[in-house]
Amino acid sequence: MFLQKLMKIKLNPKMLIIFLSLLLTVCAKKLNAKHEMESETKSAIKGEEYYLNTPKLILLKSPEGLMLPLKQSNYYVPDVTQKEPVGKQVDIRPPVQILALIKASQSQSANGISTLFLEDSPGNLWLEVLNIIKKKNLPIVNQNNHDQTLTTDWIIWKNMNENPLFSGRYEISVKQNECPKRLILRTLELHQGEKKITDSNYIQRYNNTVLNTIIEGLYQTQVDTENTRVIHKAGSLDVQLSSNENGLPNILIGASYLTVLDRLPVAIKKIGMVITESRRSKGTFSVIYKPVSNEQWEKMGIKKPGLKPGEYKLQLVDLKNYSSLQFINSNGQTLMQSDNNDLVPVFKAVFSETETEK
């Protein structure tokens, strides 16, 4: 109907073609955008695949009396025969990367073998790995303590999106006398149901998943060891006035990042700082400072600092064996050196009686 009315209007044929092209393009974009969004979201949640029934492109027929321009290769849409997997057969998950949780470590993964290199691992790596595997209830069918190698039984990966489920057997070995130490994990077999899987992407996915399970255990062991050391350590942490690479004043604390990160919330609470927002992964704390009473300052044996009440952002930075703490006021400005100087004895005192956050 619309097209018939349009034909009655006396327009230049070229202008008419341009108008029709723009109209079709806009309609197609709106329709496609809607279906792409719905199909992607619903496919991820409910598994609907109606987008696979999208009809093929049909030949454009021009109205009677209207001459279409010659075909141009720039605008030609080829008819492609799809041979690759579609729908639920396509794994849209990102690849599993080896976790970088442990300091002074590197990793590599290829051909069904994942390796973790540990440059600074003072403990018995083989015993640590055995303990982690037992805690995670991973089944072991063969264990050679002399060669520091073990073979797992079938590990079943429970995933509601995979039916039948995947299962695999793995060889785990430790090269403890080398520098750096090496933790090596190799896939022996991977099945989906009764079918043997040879796809390298799936093999690497579950291979890295097993290694990440062990890495998480090693990381937790490091954290527990550090926390135990801090809890049993007598005396206060070393706190000094310092400045960063840009010359801005900050406070230097003689303890590892994890140690300060765990003890800081309790320490600042003692002097009247209430945390309103915390991003531990970035080492940032937003606080409101309302000084405690003079009686409490005297009880802690601390001279009340000249820091003004108000909102502040605390930024903790990892300097390996040390940590730096910088205060930023509500205007986005770092504290003056005199303010930081006042806070040094304060943090020396509160850290001396503060362990970790409970």
C-alpha positions as CSV (number, residue, x, y, z in Angstrom):
1,M,0.0,0.0,0.0
2,F,2.8,2.4,1.0
3,L,4.8,1.4,-2.1
4,Q,1.8,2.1,-4.4
5,K,1.4,5.6,-2.9
6,L,5.1,6.2,-3.2
7,M,5.0,5.3,-6.9
8,K,2.4,7.9,-7.6
9,I,4.7,10.6,-6.3
10,K,6.9,11.9,-9.1
11,L,10.4,11.4,-7.8
12,N,13.7,11.1,-9.5
13,P,14.3,7.3,-9.9
14,K,17.8,7.6,-8.3
15,M,16.3,9.4,-5.3
16,L,13.6,6.8,-5.0
17,I,16.1,4.0,-4.9
18,I,18.2,5.7,-2.3
19,F,15.0,6.3,-0.2
20,L,14.0,2.7,-0.4
21,S,17.5,1.5,0.5
22,L,17.6,3.7,3.6
23,L,14.1,2.5,4.7
24,L,15.0,-1.1,4.3
25,T,18.3,-0.7,6.1
26,V,16.8,1.1,9.1
27,C,14.0,-1.5,9.5
28,A,16.5,-4.4,9.2
29,K,18.8,-2.9,11.8
30,K,16.0,-2.4,14.3
31,L,14.7,-6.0,13.7
32,N,18.1,-7.6,13.9
33,A,19.2,-5.6,17.0
34,K,16.1,-6.8,18.8
35,H,16.5,-10.5,17.9
36,E,20.2,-10.5,18.6
37,M,19.8,-9.2,22.1
38,E,16.9,-11.5,22.9
39,S,18.5,-14.6,21.4
40,E,21.8,-14.0,23.1
41,T,20.2,-13.3,26.5
42,K,17.6,-16.1,26.4
43,S,20.0,-18.5,24.9
44,A,22.4,-18.0,27.8
45,I,19.6,-18.3,30.3
46,K,17.0,-20.7,28.9
47,G,18.8,-22.2,25.9
48,E,16.2,-21.0,23.3
49,E,17.6,-21.2,19.8
50,Y,14.9,-19.7,17.6
51,Y,17.5,-17.5,16.0
52,L,18.7,-20.5,14.1
53,N,15.4,-20.5,12.1
54,T,16.1,-17.1,10.7
55,P,15.1,-17.2,7.0
56,K,17.6,-16.9,4.2
57,L,18.0,-13.7,2.2
58,I,15.5,-13.5,-0.7
59,L,16.1,-12.0,-4.1
60,L,15.1,-8.3,-4.2
61,K,12.4,-7.7,-6.8
62,S,12.0,-4.2,-8.1
63,P,8.6,-2.6,-8.7
64,E,7.3,-2.5,-12.2
65,G,8.9,0.3,-14.2
66,L,11.7,0.8,-11.7
67,M,15.2,0.0,-12.9
68,L,17.7,-1.1,-10.2
69,P,21.3,-0.1,-10.6
70,L,23.9,-2.6,-11.6
71,K,25.2,-5.0,-8.9
72,Q,28.3,-3.9,-7.1
73,S,30.6,-6.3,-5.3
74,N,31.0,-3.9,-2.4
75,Y,27.4,-4.6,-1.3
76,Y,27.1,-8.2,-2.3
77,V,26.1,-10.6,0.5
78,P,27.3,-14.1,-0.4
79,D,25.2,-17.2,0.4
80,V,27.3,-19.1,2.9
81,T,26.8,-22.8,3.7
82,Q,27.3,-23.1,7.4
83,K,29.4,-26.2,8.3
84,E,30.6,-25.1,11.8
85,P,28.7,-26.0,15.0
86,V,25.7,-23.8,15.9
87,G,23.4,-23.4,18.9
88,K,24.2,-25.3,22.0
89,Q,27.1,-27.0,20.2
90,V,29.1,-23.8,20.3
91,D,31.0,-23.2,23.6
92,I,30.7,-19.4,24.1
93,R,32.6,-19.5,27.5
94,P,36.0,-17.7,27.6
95,P,39.0,-20.0,27.9
96,V,40.2,-20.9,31.5
97,Q,43.4,-19.0,32.2
98,I,45.9,-20.2,34.8
99,L,45.4,-18.1,37.9
100,A,48.2,-15.6,38.8
101,L,47.7,-15.7,42.6
102,I,51.2,-16.7,43.7
103,K,54.0,-14.2,43.7
104,A,57.2,-15.0,41.9
105,S,55.4,-17.6,39.7
106,Q,54.9,-18.1,36.0
107,S,52.8,-20.5,34.0
108,Q,52.5,-22.0,30.6
109,S,49.9,-24.2,29.0
110,A,50.0,-26.2,25.7
111,N,49.3,-29.6,24.2
112,G,47.3,-30.8,27.2
113,I,50.1,-30.0,29.7
114,S,49.9,-27.1,32.2
115,T,53.0,-26.0,34.1
116,L,53.5,-23.7,37.1
117,F,57.0,-22.3,37.8
118,L,57.6,-21.3,41.4
119,E,60.7,-19.2,42.0
120,D,60.1,-18.6,45.7
121,S,58.6,-21.7,47.4
122,P,60.6,-22.5,50.6
123,G,58.3,-25.4,51.8
124,N,57.9,-28.9,50.6
125,L,55.9,-28.4,47.4
126,W,55.1,-32.1,47.0
127,L,53.6,-32.4,50.5
128,E,51.6,-29.2,50.0
129,V,50.2,-30.5,46.7
130,L,49.2,-33.9,48.3
131,N,47.5,-32.1,51.2
132,I,45.5,-29.8,48.8
133,I,44.4,-32.8,46.7
134,K,43.2,-34.7,49.8
135,K,41.4,-31.6,51.1
136,K,39.7,-31.1,47.7
137,N,38.7,-34.8,47.7
138,L,40.3,-35.5,44.3
139,P,40.6,-39.3,43.9
140,I,44.1,-40.8,43.6
141,V,44.7,-44.2,42.1
142,N,48.5,-44.2,42.0
143,Q,51.1,-42.2,44.1
144,N,54.9,-42.4,43.8
145,N,56.5,-40.3,46.6
146,H,60.0,-41.1,45.3
147,D,59.3,-39.7,41.9
148,Q,56.8,-37.2,43.3
149,T,54.2,-38.2,40.8
150,L,50.6,-39.2,41.2
151,T,47.7,-40.3,38.9
152,T,44.1,-39.3,39.6
153,D,41.1,-41.4,39.2
154,W,38.2,-40.1,37.1
155,I,37.2,-36.6,38.1
156,I,33.7,-35.7,37.0
157,W,33.0,-32.0,36.1
158,K,29.5,-31.1,37.2
159,N,28.0,-28.5,34.8
160,M,24.3,-28.0,34.2
161,N,25.1,-26.8,30.7
162,E,26.9,-30.0,29.7
163,N,25.0,-33.2,29.2
164,P,26.4,-35.7,29.4
165,L,29.0,-34.6,31.9
166,F,32.8,-34.4,31.3
167,S,35.2,-36.5,33.2
168,G,39.0,-36.8,33.1
169,R,42.1,-38.5,34.5
170,Y,45.3,-36.5,35.2
171,E,48.9,-37.0,36.0
172,I,50.4,-34.5,38.5
173,S,54.1,-34.3,39.2
174,V,56.5,-32.0,41.1
175,K,60.1,-31.1,40.1
176,Q,61.2,-29.9,43.5
177,N,65.0,-30.0,43.0
178,E,65.0,-27.7,40.0
179,C,65.2,-24.0,40.0
180,P,62.5,-22.7,39.7
181,K,60.4,-25.5,41.1
182,R,57.8,-26.9,38.7
183,L,54.3,-28.3,39.2
184,I,53.2,-30.1,36.1
185,L,49.7,-31.3,35.3
186,R,49.0,-33.5,32.2
187,T,45.7,-34.8,30.9
188,L,45.6,-38.6,30.4
189,E,42.1,-38.9,29.2
190,L,39.0,-36.7,28.8
191,H,35.5,-38.1,28.2
192,Q,32.1,-36.7,27.7
193,G,29.8,-39.5,28.8
194,E,31.3,-42.5,27.0
195,K,32.8,-40.5,24.2
196,K,36.5,-39.8,24.2
197,I,37.3,-36.1,23.7
198,T,40.3,-35.0,21.6
199,D,39.4,-31.4,21.1
200,S,42.4,-29.4,22.4
201,N,40.2,-26.6,23.7
202,Y,38.2,-28.8,26.0
203,I,41.4,-30.7,27.1
204,Q,43.1,-27.4,28.0
205,R,40.0,-26.0,29.8
206,Y,39.7,-28.8,32.3
207,N,43.5,-29.3,32.6
208,N,43.8,-25.6,33.7
209,T,40.8,-26.0,35.9
210,V,42.6,-28.8,37.9
211,L,45.8,-26.8,38.1
212,N,43.8,-23.7,39.3
213,T,42.3,-25.8,42.1
214,I,45.8,-26.6,43.3
215,I,47.0,-23.0,42.9
216,E,44.1,-21.8,45.0
217,G,45.2,-24.2,47.7
218,L,48.8,-23.1,47.5
219,Y,47.7,-19.5,47.7
220,Q,45.5,-20.1,50.8
221,T,48.5,-21.9,52.4
222,Q,50.6,-18.8,51.9
223,V,47.9,-16.5,53.3
224,D,47.4,-18.8,56.4
225,T,51.2,-18.9,57.0
226,E,51.5,-15.1,56.7
227,N,48.6,-14.5,59.0
228,T,50.0,-16.9,61.6
229,R,53.4,-15.1,61.4
230,V,51.7,-11.8,61.9
231,I,49.5,-13.0,64.8
232,H,52.5,-14.4,66.7
233,K,54.8,-11.5,65.9
234,A,55.6,-9.4,69.0
235,G,56.0,-5.6,68.7
236,S,54.6,-3.1,66.3
237,L,55.0,-2.8,62.6
238,D,57.6,-0.3,61.4
239,V,55.9,2.9,60.2
240,Q,57.7,5.8,58.6
241,L,57.0,9.0,56.7
242,S,57.8,8.6,53.0
243,S,56.8,9.8,49.5
244,N,55.8,8.1,46.2
245,E,57.6,8.3,42.8
246,N,55.8,11.6,42.1
247,G,57.0,13.2,45.4
248,L,53.6,13.1,47.1
249,P,53.8,12.3,50.8
250,N,52.6,8.9,52.1
251,I,53.1,6.5,55.0
252,L,55.5,3.5,54.5
253,I,54.6,0.4,56.5
254,G,57.2,-2.4,57.0
255,A,54.9,-5.3,56.3
256,S,53.6,-7.2,53.2
257,Y,50.5,-6.0,51.4
258,L,48.4,-8.9,52.6
259,T,49.4,-8.3,56.2
260,V,48.5,-4.6,56.1
261,L,45.3,-5.3,54.2
262,D,44.1,-7.6,56.9
263,R,45.1,-5.4,59.8
264,L,44.2,-2.0,58.5
265,P,40.4,-2.1,59.0
266,V,40.8,-2.9,62.7
267,A,43.5,-0.3,63.1
268,I,41.7,2.6,61.7
269,K,38.5,1.8,63.5
270,K,40.4,2.3,66.8
271,I,41.0,6.0,65.9
272,G,37.5,6.7,64.8
273,M,37.5,5.9,61.1
274,V,34.4,4.2,59.8
275,I,34.7,2.3,56.4
276,T,31.9,3.2,54.1
277,E,33.2,1.4,51.0
278,S,36.0,-1.2,50.6
279,R,37.6,-2.6,47.5
280,R,40.2,-5.1,48.8
281,S,41.2,-6.2,45.3
282,K,42.3,-2.6,44.6
283,G,43.5,-1.8,48.1
284,T,41.1,1.2,48.5
285,F,39.0,2.2,51.5
286,S,36.5,5.0,51.7
287,V,36.2,6.2,55.3
288,I,34.5,8.9,57.4
289,Y,36.8,10.2,60.1
290,K,35.3,11.3,63.4
291,P,38.1,11.4,66.1
292,V,37.6,9.3,69.2
293,S,37.4,11.1,72.6
294,N,40.4,12.7,74.3
295,E,40.1,10.0,77.0
296,Q,40.5,7.2,74.4
297,W,43.6,8.9,72.8
298,E,45.1,9.1,76.3
299,K,44.2,5.4,77.0
300,M,46.0,4.4,73.8
301,G,49.0,6.6,74.7
302,I,48.7,8.6,71.4
303,K,48.7,12.3,70.8
304,K,45.6,13.3,68.9
305,P,46.6,14.1,65.3
306,G,45.7,17.4,63.5
307,L,43.7,15.5,60.8
308,K,40.4,17.2,60.2
309,P,37.2,15.2,60.5
310,G,35.6,14.3,57.2
311,E,35.6,11.9,54.3
312,Y,38.9,10.3,53.1
313,K,40.0,7.7,50.6
314,L,42.8,5.4,51.7
315,Q,45.0,3.8,49.0
316,L,47.2,0.9,49.9
317,V,50.0,0.0,47.5
318,D,52.0,-3.3,47.3
319,L,55.8,-2.7,47.5
320,K,56.7,-6.4,48.0
321,N,58.2,-6.5,51.4
322,Y,56.7,-3.1,52.3
323,S,53.4,-1.3,51.8
324,S,52.5,2.4,51.3
325,L,49.4,4.1,52.6
326,Q,48.2,7.3,51.1
327,F,45.3,9.5,52.4
328,I,43.2,11.5,49.8
329,N,40.7,14.1,51.0
330,S,37.2,14.7,49.6
331,N,38.7,17.2,47.1
332,G,40.9,14.6,45.6
333,Q,44.1,16.0,47.2
334,T,46.7,14.0,49.1
335,L,47.4,15.0,52.7
336,M,50.1,17.5,53.5
337,Q,53.4,16.2,54.8
338,S,52.6,17.6,58.3
339,D,49.3,15.6,58.4
340,N,51.1,12.4,57.4
341,N,53.8,13.2,60.0
342,D,51.1,13.3,62.7
343,L,49.7,10.0,61.6
344,V,53.0,8.0,61.7
345,P,53.0,7.6,65.5
346,V,49.3,6.9,65.5
347,F,49.6,4.0,63.1
348,K,52.7,2.7,65.0
349,A,50.6,2.5,68.1
350,V,47.4,1.0,66.6
351,F,49.3,-1.6,64.6
352,S,51.2,-2.7,67.7
353,E,48.0,-3.9,69.3
354,T,46.1,-4.9,66.1
355,E,46.2,-8.4,64.6
356,T,43.9,-9.3,61.7
357,E,40.4,-8.4,61.0
358,K,38.0,-10.8,62.7
